[in-house]
Amino acid sequence: NRIDPFANYNPDVIDFIRRCDTEEQAEEIIAYMERRGEISGEYAAQLRKQLKEKGVRSFGPKKEENYYLKKAGLI
């Protein structure tokens, strides 16, 4: 029996952005998280600036499907 090290992990805005393929998708994530109050307007502005200047991959490599399960060695 393996223990999932991500069992209680809550992805943050960067984790969600890293799943995006396009800048438009990333902007939707930022706007959604900002609307819900999960990130501040100031942080959203910083993320948008980075997105515009450096692109979606500047947040890290794309997280593919089952990323956490693979990282945990569960699949």
C-alpha positions as CSV (number, residue, x, y, z in Angstrom):
1,N,0.0,0.0,0.0
2,R,1.4,3.3,-1.1
3,I,0.5,6.6,0.5
4,D,-0.4,9.4,-1.7
5,P,1.8,12.4,-0.7
6,F,-0.6,14.7,-2.5
7,A,-3.7,13.5,-0.7
8,N,-4.4,16.7,1.1
9,Y,-2.7,19.0,-1.4
10,N,-4.7,21.9,-2.7
11,P,-3.5,23.2,-6.1
12,D,-2.9,26.9,-6.3
13,V,-3.3,29.3,-9.2
14,I,0.2,28.4,-10.5
15,D,-0.7,24.7,-10.6
16,F,-3.8,25.5,-12.6
17,I,-1.9,27.9,-15.0
18,R,0.6,25.1,-15.6
19,R,-2.2,22.9,-17.0
20,C,-3.1,25.6,-19.6
21,D,-2.0,25.3,-23.2
22,T,-2.6,29.0,-24.1
23,E,-2.3,32.4,-22.6
24,E,-6.1,32.8,-23.0
25,Q,-6.7,29.8,-20.9
26,A,-4.3,31.1,-18.2
27,E,-6.1,34.5,-18.2
28,E,-9.4,32.7,-17.6
29,I,-7.9,30.9,-14.6
30,I,-6.5,34.1,-13.2
31,A,-9.8,36.0,-13.7
32,Y,-11.8,33.1,-12.1
33,M,-9.5,32.9,-9.1
34,E,-9.6,36.6,-8.7
35,R,-13.4,36.7,-8.9
36,R,-13.7,34.0,-6.3
37,G,-11.4,35.9,-4.0
38,E,-8.8,33.1,-4.0
39,I,-6.1,35.5,-5.2
40,S,-5.9,39.3,-4.6
41,G,-6.2,41.8,-7.4
42,E,-2.6,42.8,-6.8
43,Y,-1.4,39.2,-7.2
44,A,-3.7,38.8,-10.3
45,A,-2.0,41.8,-11.8
46,Q,1.4,40.4,-11.2
47,L,0.4,37.1,-12.8
48,R,-1.1,38.9,-15.8
49,K,2.1,40.9,-16.2
50,Q,4.3,37.8,-16.2
51,L,1.9,36.0,-18.6
52,K,2.0,38.9,-21.0
53,E,5.7,39.5,-20.8
54,K,7.0,35.9,-20.5
55,G,4.2,33.6,-21.6
56,V,2.3,30.7,-20.1
57,R,5.4,28.4,-19.8
58,S,7.2,31.0,-17.6
59,F,5.1,29.5,-14.7
60,G,6.7,26.1,-15.2
61,P,6.4,23.2,-17.5
62,K,3.0,21.9,-18.5
63,K,1.4,19.6,-15.9
64,E,-0.1,16.8,-18.0
65,E,-3.1,14.6,-17.0
66,N,-2.4,12.5,-13.9
67,Y,0.6,14.6,-13.0
68,Y,0.2,14.1,-9.3
69,L,-0.5,10.4,-9.5
70,K,2.6,10.0,-11.6
71,K,4.7,12.1,-9.2
72,A,3.5,10.1,-6.3
73,G,4.4,6.8,-8.1
74,L,0.8,5.7,-8.0
75,I,0.5,5.1,-11.7
